C-alpha cells in the first residue's frame, strides 16, 4: 500500500535559538520513500543533517526569533502487513548477545531499571522466557497504565509510570523497555508514524512510540500502548529512551504553537480502505509455536536406553500386527530362559532426565 504522511509544527522563540529535530524517516526505510521527503522551514533557514550515534537522521538549525514552522508531506510504500509474530524467538543468555545490543540492557534517563528490577522479576520471573515473556510484559503494561493525553509529563520515568498508573504512549514504551532490560532482554525505544489503518480512527493524529527487543538473533516490534498488531508502522528514530529520539530539542525557550501530523492510506481508483480488523485478527498474543522447534529444552537431555521420541515425552506406537491363526500352545519354558527375551524391549518410564 501507499501511505501519505507528514507534519506541520510551529514554534515561537524569543531570541535566535539552536534547535535539532529527529523527524526524518529512519534510513532503514529510505528505500520505501516514493516521493521526496523534503523538510521545509518557514521562514527559510540553513539546515544541516548528520547521523547520530543510533543511526538516526538529525537536522540542526538556528531558528530566528519569532515563529518558525517545519513541515513535510510525502508518500511511503508499505507492505500493508500486520506486525509479524515470531513466537519461537528465543531469549539469549547475556554472554551470547552481540556487542551492539549490550547498551540496550542498561538503565537510562527514563528507564530507571534500578528501581524496577525486583518488581520485574516478581511479576515475570516465573513465566516463560523469550517472546512469551515480552508479550506478558506488554499485557501487564497495557492493563496497568490508563491512557490520557492530559496526563502527558515530560519528566515521567518508567518507575513513575508504574506507580502513577497513567500516561501516554511514551510512558507505556518506557515501562515495557525498563521491564525487559531488568529481565536481561535488550530493548530499545522507537518513535515514528502509525496511522489508524485497520483500526477505528482515534483523533488527534500524532507520532507514536513503541519498542523493539532482541530475540532469536533479530530485533522485533512490540507495542505496549496498543497491545495489538498494527499496519503501516514507519520508524523515524530508535534510541535508549525518549531523550535520544525527541522530535525536537531547543537550547532556549521554544513554545509549541501548532502540531499537525497525518498518516493516511492512499487509495487508487476502485480500491477500498483496509477493513477494520477484529481483535482476534490483530491479536498481539502469539500463535502457538511449532512443537518441533520448541519441544526439546535447550538443556542437556539424558536419553540412554530410551527409544526415539521418548525424550519429547512421547513413546512411538507399536505397529499393529494382523492377527494370525491361534497356534498350539508351546511347552512351558523354565523361567531362567525367559529373562533374556524379556529384556529386548526396554522400559521407557522414568528414564528421561533433564539436567
C-alpha angles and dihedrals in degrees: 000000000000121000124196111210143162144113146236115212125176127197133182120214130184098210137011101301130193110227137176129198136200098198104119120103111262114264090243087071097039093107090059095058107109101183128031115285098217118177107214126196124201111226092031116249135173112267131195126196131202139163114254128214091278096048095257122142109246124192122204128197141161103233114210120231111278131035124341129179125202116196147158140173125193146141126255129192115228133181091235088224126132120253105284123251118215100182095177095053104131131219113245124224108250092246090059097051119111116252094249091059096054097082089058090065093062130090117257141185096290100019102070099184093171090069095043105041098095091042091051094052092045091052102039109010096095095049130085120290130234123029094354092056093052090048089051088054091052092048091052096045093046091054096038100054124061112215119229128149089213089063095062111134123178092206100047113122128202091262090050090052089051094052098037094042094210139090147099133283094289090057092053089050094046093051093046092047092049093049092050092050090050087055091052094254113132109237132179131193119240135194129188149108120319115169126193095264114153091001134080113278112260114189142247103052112229144157113275137222126216135146143236130217132200110239132147094007096304143073117258132193123243129172117199093178097059097019091200135089114270139198126232103022109171115188120217103174144356130203147132093288142323091302091069096045106035109152089228137010121189128193094211133021114313115171118209109232103164133021120178124163127175130190112168137164112246114221124206121215110298095010122128125216118263105274120245106267121226120240089253093052092051097033115154090208105102123242117254109283122242106272090216090063099044109029097089113065118231089245133091112286121198109212103164112155091001119126118238110284097028092098087064092054093259128109113205114245117249114245114258113252119209113247113258127205112282109269123216113268115269120230114266115274120214114257093243090064094050097061100076091049092052092054095061093089110048120213114252101196113113097357098108112089129181115209 
